[in-house]
Amino acid sequence: MKKKSAKLTRFIEDLHKFIVNHPQFRNNPEGKSEVHIQTEIRPIIIQYLEKHFKQEGYKDHIGKAHESFYWEGQEGIFGKQRAETLSSMIVSLPNS
């Protein structure tokens, strides 16, 4: 997807709606660490990406969803421990 395209804007808006309306989305994260919240929200994002790539016609939409989504620190902590930030989430999407 091209930066600032209508398709990208629609993707982000639809992702947001999917997350906040998902029954497993925690509305009150008070008292939970950012890592805990990220761990809870990751499967919701993966589920959305699977649906998105299926609609886009990918044969292996599940594999593409997992390949396209990287969360910093998901493989463990190596070297210095990094600050926990939601902005460390990186979603890579192919250019369309």
C-alpha positions as CSV (number, residue, x, y, z in Angstrom):
1,M,0.0,0.0,0.0
2,K,1.2,3.5,-0.8
3,K,1.7,5.9,2.0
4,K,-1.4,8.1,2.6
5,S,-3.5,6.4,0.0
6,A,-7.2,5.9,0.4
7,K,-6.7,2.2,0.6
8,L,-4.2,2.5,3.5
9,T,-6.5,4.9,5.4
10,R,-9.4,2.5,5.0
11,F,-7.2,-0.4,6.2
12,I,-6.1,1.5,9.3
13,E,-9.7,2.6,10.1
14,D,-11.1,-0.9,9.6
15,L,-8.3,-2.4,11.7
16,H,-9.1,0.1,14.5
17,K,-12.8,-0.8,14.3
18,F,-12.0,-4.5,14.4
19,I,-9.8,-4.2,17.5
20,V,-12.1,-2.0,19.6
21,N,-15.2,-4.0,18.7
22,H,-13.6,-7.4,19.3
23,P,-15.0,-9.2,22.3
24,Q,-11.5,-10.0,23.6
25,F,-10.4,-6.4,23.6
26,R,-9.9,-5.1,27.1
27,N,-11.6,-1.8,27.5
28,N,-10.0,-1.0,30.9
29,P,-6.3,-1.9,30.9
30,E,-5.7,-0.2,34.2
31,G,-3.1,-2.1,36.3
32,K,-1.8,-4.1,33.3
33,S,1.7,-3.6,31.9
34,E,2.1,-2.6,28.3
35,V,3.7,-5.9,27.5
36,H,0.6,-7.7,28.9
37,I,-1.8,-5.5,26.8
38,Q,0.4,-6.1,23.7
39,T,0.2,-9.8,24.3
40,E,-3.6,-9.7,24.5
41,I,-4.0,-7.5,21.4
42,R,-1.5,-9.3,19.1
43,P,-3.9,-12.3,18.3
44,I,-6.7,-9.8,17.4
45,I,-4.4,-8.0,14.9
46,I,-3.3,-11.3,13.4
47,Q,-6.9,-12.3,13.1
48,Y,-7.7,-9.1,11.2
49,L,-4.6,-9.5,8.9
50,E,-5.7,-13.1,8.1
51,K,-9.1,-11.8,7.1
52,H,-7.6,-8.9,5.1
53,F,-5.2,-11.1,3.1
54,K,-7.9,-13.6,2.4
55,Q,-10.0,-10.9,0.9
56,E,-7.0,-9.7,-1.1
57,G,-6.8,-13.1,-2.7
58,Y,-3.7,-14.6,-1.1
59,K,-3.5,-18.4,-1.3
60,D,-1.8,-18.7,2.1
61,H,-3.5,-15.8,3.8
62,I,-2.6,-17.2,7.3
63,G,1.1,-17.4,6.5
64,K,1.1,-14.0,4.9
65,A,-0.6,-12.5,8.0
66,H,2.1,-14.0,10.3
67,E,4.9,-13.0,7.9
68,S,3.7,-9.4,7.6
69,F,3.3,-8.8,11.3
70,Y,6.3,-8.2,13.6
71,W,6.2,-7.1,17.2
72,E,9.6,-5.9,18.5
73,G,10.6,-8.3,21.2
74,Q,8.3,-11.1,20.2
75,E,11.2,-13.5,19.8
76,G,12.6,-12.7,23.3
77,I,14.9,-10.1,24.7
78,F,18.4,-10.0,23.4
79,G,21.0,-7.6,24.8
80,K,19.7,-4.6,26.5
81,Q,16.1,-4.6,27.5
82,R,14.2,-2.0,25.4
83,A,11.5,0.3,26.7
84,E,8.0,-1.1,26.3
85,T,6.1,1.0,23.8
86,L,3.1,0.3,21.6
87,S,4.9,2.2,18.9
88,S,7.3,-0.7,18.6
89,M,4.7,-2.6,16.7
90,I,5.5,-2.7,13.0
91,V,3.0,-3.8,10.4
92,S,4.6,-4.4,7.0
93,L,2.3,-4.6,4.1
94,P,3.1,-5.2,0.4
95,N,2.8,-2.3,-2.0
96,S,-0.5,-2.5,-3.9
